[in-house]
Amino acid sequence: EAKLDRGRGPDATVLVQEGTLKVGDAFVAGTQAGRVRALINDMGVKVKEAGVAMPVEVIGFTGVPAAGDTFVVTIDERVAKEVAQDRMHRQRLVALAHTPRVTLTDFFTKIQEGMVKELRLVIKADVQGSAGALAESIEKLSTSAVKVRVIHKGVGRISESDVLLASASSAIVIGFNVRPDPSVAALAEHENVDMRLYSIIYDAISDVRAAMEGLLDPTFVEKVLGRAEVRQTFQLPKAGVISGCYVQSGQISKSGTKARVLRDSVVVYAGKISSLRRFKDDVKEVSTGFECGIGIENFNDMKLGDVIEVYTEEAVAAKL
């Protein structure tokens, strides 16, 4: 199993089959490399090494590997990174099809015109279990006329490599409880890659099925208004936890908007802003480069380094 732990970062459970795994060892697993920072046995106790047939949780990955990847200790971290980068490069070149870009909104039309017979997807989720369940459920939608194929699934933020793979393969990116960085979203727009973001698995499955049947409902297009980084937290008796933030981009506005809390680009909470202040004054909005205090309605588990993203949603009719 592999997951993105919100406190410890990427980690994976491995079963040692040969040799001895020690703290400090450099390693590669699939397209991910790293150095063992900690080993935790099945009793939840930190150990310095693990022998044959011993399952341990490994902390020290640079990203989340796929369940089933072979975990190999290398001579040093440089070799591990080179192997991981080579594998990533080869993965990007998978299915280099020079077919027109496909979006869910025009998928049914392209089927009718005979332009596509396969819907390719890149799936990223917050945990390995969700990624696997979503991929399996969507692939079951395949029919004799149209095949649905997941060309890559993984855990963690939607990355540049995910967008490039989708671009090269004419695939659609589906994110479950994860968000792209602004630079990745800009790359997707530049490459004309359709990126769909969901927080409910059923909604993703329903959209793909509706697109195949030509019955896609209006979609909601998000417009991100601003992002602020949490740099301090305060506990107030009546207001709960207030975060001292620095506005990185756009504007943070309280009225008519939604907000979500991102931790390592993973959505940990979505709701509304309950309080927005500059010093002791309540304000309607705060612009880029300024500091402010932000309270999120019914959420008190704010951590330093979290990002608060404020956005609106606009319904757009599907074009078939």
C-alpha positions in Angstrom: 0.0 0.0 0.0 1.1 3.6 -0.6 -0.4 6.9 0.5 0.2 10.6 1.0 0.1 11.1 4.8 -0.9 14.6 5.7 1.6 14.8 8.4 4.6 12.7 7.2 4.3 13.1 3.5 4.5 10.2 1.0 5.0 6.8 2.5 4.6 3.1 1.6 4.4 -0.3 3.2 7.0 -2.7 1.8 7.7 -6.4 2.4 11.4 -7.2 2.4 12.1 -10.1 0.1 15.9 -10.1 0.0 18.7 -8.5 2.0 18.3 -6.0 4.8 16.7 -2.5 4.6 18.2 0.1 6.8 17.5 3.7 7.8 19.6 5.9 5.4 19.4 3.6 2.4 18.8 5.2 -1.0 16.1 3.5 -3.0 13.9 3.6 -6.1 10.4 2.3 -6.5 8.7 2.7 -9.8 9.1 6.3 -10.9 9.8 7.5 -7.3 13.2 7.7 -5.5 14.3 8.8 -2.1 16.3 7.9 1.0 14.9 6.0 4.0 14.3 8.6 6.8 12.4 6.2 9.1 11.1 2.6 9.3 8.0 1.7 11.3 7.1 -2.0 12.0 3.7 -3.5 12.1 3.4 -2.6 15.8 3.9 1.1 15.0 7.4 1.1 16.5 10.3 2.8 14.8 13.2 0.4 13.9 16.6 0.9 12.4 16.5 -2.0 10.0 14.2 -4.7 8.5 15.1 -8.2 7.4 13.6 -10.8 5.0 9.8 -11.3 5.3 9.4 -8.2 7.6 6.8 -5.7 6.5 7.7 -2.1 7.3 6.3 1.4 6.6 9.0 3.4 4.8 9.1 7.2 5.1 11.4 9.2 2.8 9.7 9.1 -0.7 9.8 12.1 -2.9 6.4 11.1 -4.2 3.8 8.4 -3.8 4.7 5.1 -5.6 2.1 2.8 -7.1 1.0 -0.3 -5.1 2.9 -3.3 -6.5 6.0 -1.4 -7.6 9.3 -3.2 -6.8 11.3 -1.4 -4.1 15.1 -1.6 -4.7 17.9 -0.2 -2.6 20.6 1.5 -4.7 24.3 2.4 -4.2 23.5 6.1 -3.6 20.7 8.6 -4.1 22.1 9.9 -7.4 21.6 6.4 -9.0 18.1 6.2 -7.6 17.1 9.5 -9.1 18.6 8.7 -12.5 16.6 5.4 -12.6 13.4 7.2 -11.5 13.8 10.0 -14.1 14.4 7.5 -16.9 11.3 5.6 -16.0 9.3 8.8 -15.8 10.6 9.8 -19.2 9.5 6.5 -20.7 6.1 6.7 -19.1 5.6 10.1 -20.7 6.1 8.6 -24.1 3.4 6.0 -23.6 0.7 6.0 -26.3 2.1 8.9 -28.4 -1.1 9.1 -30.5 -1.5 12.1 -32.8 -5.2 12.2 -32.4 -7.2 15.4 -31.8 -7.5 16.5 -28.2 -10.6 15.0 -26.5 -12.8 16.6 -23.8 -15.7 15.1 -22.0 -18.1 17.7 -23.4 -17.3 16.8 -27.0 -16.5 13.1 -26.5 -19.9 11.8 -27.7 -19.7 13.9 -30.9 -16.3 12.5 -31.7 -17.6 8.9 -31.2 -20.5 9.6 -33.6 -18.0 11.0 -36.2 -15.8 8.0 -35.8 -12.8 10.1 -34.6 -12.4 8.2 -31.3 -13.1 4.6 -30.1 -11.2 4.9 -26.8 -11.4 7.3 -23.9 -8.0 7.6 -22.2 -7.7 8.8 -18.6 -5.0 9.9 -16.2 -6.3 9.6 -12.6 -4.8 11.2 -9.5 -6.3 10.9 -6.0 -5.5 11.7 -2.4 -5.0 8.0 -1.4 -4.1 4.8 -3.3 -7.4 3.1 -2.5 -9.5 5.9 -4.0 -7.3 5.9 -7.2 -7.7 2.2 -7.6 -11.5 2.2 -6.9 -12.1 5.0 -9.3 -10.0 3.5 -12.1 -11.7 0.1 -11.7 -15.2 1.6 -11.7 -14.6 3.8 -14.7 -13.0 1.1 -16.8 -16.1 -1.1 -16.3 -18.0 1.5 -18.4 -16.3 0.2 -21.5 -18.6 -1.1 -24.2 -18.1 -3.0 -27.5 -18.1 0.3 -29.3 -16.0 2.4 -27.0 -13.2 1.4 -24.6 -12.4 3.4 -21.5 -8.7 3.0 -20.5 -6.8 4.4 -17.6 -3.3 4.9 -18.9 -1.9 6.1 -15.5 -3.2 6.4 -11.9 -1.3 7.7 -8.9 -1.5 9.5 -5.6 -0.8 13.1 -4.8 -1.0 16.5 -6.5 -1.7 16.7 -10.3 1.8 17.3 -11.7 3.4 18.6 -14.8 4.2 15.1 -15.9 0.6 14.1 -15.6 -0.5 16.9 -17.9 2.3 16.1 -20.4 1.3 12.4 -20.5 -2.3 13.4 -21.0 -1.3 15.7 -23.8 0.8 13.1 -25.6 -1.9 10.5 -25.2 -5.0 12.7 -25.9 -6.2 11.8 -22.4 -8.4 13.5 -19.9 -7.0 14.2 -16.4 -9.3 13.3 -13.5 -8.4 14.5 -10.0 -10.1 13.1 -6.9 -9.6 15.3 -3.8 -6.4 16.8 -5.2 -5.7 20.1 -6.9 -3.1 21.3 -9.5 -0.7 24.1 -8.7 -1.4 27.3 -10.7 1.6 26.6 -13.0 0.2 23.1 -13.7 -3.3 24.5 -14.5 -1.7 27.0 -16.9 0.2 24.1 -18.6 -3.0 22.1 -19.0 -4.7 25.1 -20.6 -1.8 25.7 -22.9 -1.8 22.0 -23.9 -5.6 21.9 -24.3 -5.8 19.1 -21.8 -9.3 18.7 -20.2 -8.8 18.5 -16.4 -11.8 17.4 -14.3 -11.7 17.7 -10.5 -14.1 15.8 -8.2 -14.7 15.1 -4.5 -17.2 12.4 -5.0 -16.3 9.2 -6.9 -19.9 8.7 -8.2 -19.8 12.2 -9.8 -16.7 11.2 -11.8 -18.2 7.9 -12.9 -21.5 9.6 -13.8 -19.8 12.2 -15.9 -17.9 9.7 -18.0 -21.0 7.6 -18.5 -23.0 10.6 -19.5 -20.3 11.7 -21.9 -20.4 8.3 -23.6 -24.2 8.5 -23.9 -24.2 12.1 -25.1 -26.2 13.2 -22.1 -23.6 15.3 -20.2 -25.2 17.8 -17.9 -23.9 21.4 -17.6 -20.5 21.6 -16.0 -19.3 24.0 -13.4 -16.2 26.0 -14.3 -14.1 27.1 -11.4 -12.5 30.5 -11.3 -9.8 30.8 -8.6 -9.9 34.3 -7.2 -7.0 34.1 -4.8 -4.5 32.0 -2.8 -3.1 32.7 0.7 -0.5 30.8 2.6 -1.0 30.1 6.4 2.0 31.4 8.3 0.6 31.6 11.8 -2.4 30.3 13.7 -4.3 31.8 16.7 -7.0 30.2 18.9 -9.7 32.7 19.8 -12.4 31.9 22.4 -15.4 32.8 20.2 -14.1 32.6 16.6 -12.1 29.3 16.9 -8.8 29.0 15.0 -7.8 32.1 12.9 -5.0 31.8 10.5 -2.5 34.6 9.9 -2.0 34.5 6.1 0.0 36.1 3.3 -2.0 36.6 0.1 0.2 35.0 -2.7 -2.0 35.8 -5.7 -5.3 37.3 -6.6 -7.7 38.6 -3.9 -9.2 36.9 -0.9 -12.9 37.8 -0.7 -15.4 36.7 1.9 -18.8 37.3 0.1 -20.1 35.1 -2.7 -17.2 32.8 -2.7 -16.2 29.3 -1.6 -12.9 28.3 0.0 -10.8 25.2 0.4 -7.8 24.3 2.4 -4.9 22.6 0.5 -2.1 20.6 2.2 0.6 19.5 -0.2 -2.0 20.3 -3.0 -4.5 17.8 -1.4 -7.9 19.1 -0.4 -8.3 18.6 3.3 -11.4 20.8 3.7 -13.9 22.7 1.6 -16.3 25.3 3.0 -16.7 29.1 3.4 -14.7 31.9 5.0 -16.3 32.9 8.3 -13.9 35.7 9.2 -11.6 38.0 7.2 -9.6 40.7 9.0 -6.8 43.2 8.5 -5.3 43.8 12.0 -8.5 44.2 14.1 -10.8 45.4 11.3 -13.3 43.2 9.4 -12.7 43.7 5.7 -14.5 42.5 2.5 -11.3 41.6 0.6 -7.5 41.5 0.8 -5.2 41.8 -2.2 -1.9 40.2 -3.2 1.1 41.0 -1.1 -0.9 41.8 2.1 -1.3 39.9 5.3 -4.7 39.1 6.9 -6.5 36.9 9.4 -8.7 34.2 7.9 -11.2 32.0 9.7 -12.7 28.9 7.9 -16.2 27.9 8.9 -16.3 24.7 11.0 -12.6 24.0 10.4 -9.9 24.3 13.2 -7.2 21.9 12.0 -5.1 24.5 10.2 -1.4 23.8 9.8 1.5 26.1 9.0 2.2 26.0 5.2 -1.5 25.2 4.3 -2.9 27.1 1.4 -6.4 28.7 1.4 -7.8 28.9 -2.1 -10.9 31.1 -2.7 -13.0 30.4 -5.8 -16.4 30.7 -7.5 -18.3 28.3 -9.7 -20.1 29.1 -12.9 -22.4 26.7 -14.7 -21.6 26.2 -18.4 -23.8 24.2 -20.7 -22.2 21.1 -22.3 -21.6 21.3 -26.0 -22.4 18.2 -28.0 
